Amino acid sequence: MARVMDQDWMPLPERRRAPLAAAFLIGLGIFVADLLSPLQGAVAVLYIIVVLLVARACGPREVFVAGFVCAGLAFTAFAADHLGDPIDAAYVRVGVSLVAIAATTLLSVGQLRAEAERRRSEQRYRTIFDGAGFPIWESDWSGTRQYLLDTVPADVDRRAWLAAHPHAVRAAVGMAVIGQANQATADLFGGTRAGMVGQSQVGEHAPGTEPALVDILVSLAEGAEMAENDVRYITLDGRTVDVVLRVRLIAEGDPWSRALLIALDVTERNEARARAEQTMAELAHAARVSTLGQLAASIAHEVNQPLAAIVNYGKSGKRWLAHDVPNIGEAEGCFDHIVANGNRAAEVVARVRSQARKTAPEPEPLDLQELVEEAAGLIAREAGAAGVSVQIADGAPVPHVIGDRVQVQQVLVNLLVNAIQAMRESAAPRRLQVRLDSEADTVRLAVIDSGVGIAGDPARIFDPFFTTKGDGMGLGLSICRSIVEAQGGRIAAANNAERGATIAFTLPVDTSV
Amino acid sequence: MTRYPAIYVVDDDESVRSSLANYLRAAGREVRTFESAASFLASSDRVATGCLVTDLHMPGMDGLALQQELNRIGRGFPVIVMTAYPTAAARARSAELGAAAFLEKPVDPDELLERIDAILNGRENTE
């Protein structure tokens, strides 16, 4: 009764019962045959069928039991006929049977254990895949690999070629086939798990994503197992999301046939960063305008006082001379005051000019190439925002120059920012080029833009208070000139033959080495 | 000594003070100059009659405080306030304290003299 209940409570699955029953019957048949047949133990080798059947239906422990039972039966049959006989071929036969049973048992157990381990591992993978809080999907990229092999010419710089052929990049990633995606993927990209299977991408790559994709494809093609980059997607429901996309190739099957993709959503982080940068730029601009504004107000006040005095003394002198008896002595006094106040105003102006080069320059040998690269890095974001491409011309290496590092950097950044601003209104391709040329005993650094050029005499742009910007103070380039000239250099501006303007300055070559 | 009441100029900037005084003297007016509100208040001229021309921004007591102090001690000078930084608030406060005029620097001396004459004549007319 209890046994029946047990069967009801935990019945063996149907697929197990049949092989077990077969194993039992076959085992019994072999035993009977072994006992009764004239084959003297040769039949016993067939017990391995029993072991294999049990291995198909049950776990390692049952296989062990089956192995022992079979070995026991084989030995029993042998003992019944031959025990005590002189050693002959029957001993060898039963020995071979026992070894075959033992080997089969051990191999089956090993295989069952490996199988169980694989299943557990698969289960673990599935749990992580499904349960991960971030998007993971599996994709077959073998088509992408094949496309790259077929399309990219063998004898070129592949990265440069792909960068120049964005349609090929899109076609390549379009060859991918998604195998499965977890719920977080469906949530982020606004689709369903089932709907994503068989598609090439989880969402659409936003315009401008190609360089990131090129980077990932080339890294993988060069043998990297893993590649990651910032990628922007348009989701299936039309949102824009920024993710860090990580692609990992799993070494299994055909090359690239199993790629695991993980996307970390950094949209909010990027938005916060963009807001912070925007605020920072606004603050910096406000601070600069306010400093210059204060400077201008204080200059104006200091110059206005002597100017007012000059007007007063002038009008006063006229009055002294207009008296019935002109008072020459008082008039002379007025003229003296006019001269003195005129000088005072000039002193104020001279002081302001010297303020521009107030911090004593600290000349040192400078690598202009390095300085240009640094400056290009500093203005990269501003250039990007204005749609300006910055290019540093490849040329012959130039010798080091002598100058104050910080001040030269200030001049350079100022010229670059001016150039970017000069191109802001320009519809033509906005290109900013920096060239370094070695001249007799100077190095010439030219900032070449493709903007609207300089109206009128280009040399005027270095005059104080000359500005083309609504909110500009017109001091930037004037200060640049003071700095360059204080370091023994020259600065000049000219319109380009075709479009835009070039502002170039020279600095003396370092002769100390 | 003169039939014109004196003009008192209070300004911390020497060039403005002296040049205005020179001009007013050339125009035949009697002028006294002071480099600060305190030095004016300390002089015996604070009890005289005439017209006060004062700068607004000065170290120590400024033009508004000087007006306030004169009101407190009951000296009803007609006051002309000059400033390089004319704010609406300063203009309103100055008018509240009874200033006769509020002029932006640089002040044209011809115009200043006209205002002074108008104020002093008006005053004589009413008195």
Interface residues (C-beta under 8 A of the other chain):
Chain A: H301 N304 Q305 P306 L307 A308 A309 I310 V311 N312 Y313 K315 S316 G317 R319 W320 H323 N327 E330 G333 C334 H337 N341 R344
Chain B: D13 S15 V16 S18 S19 L20 N22 Y23 R25 A26 A27 A84 K105 P106 V107 D108 P109 D110
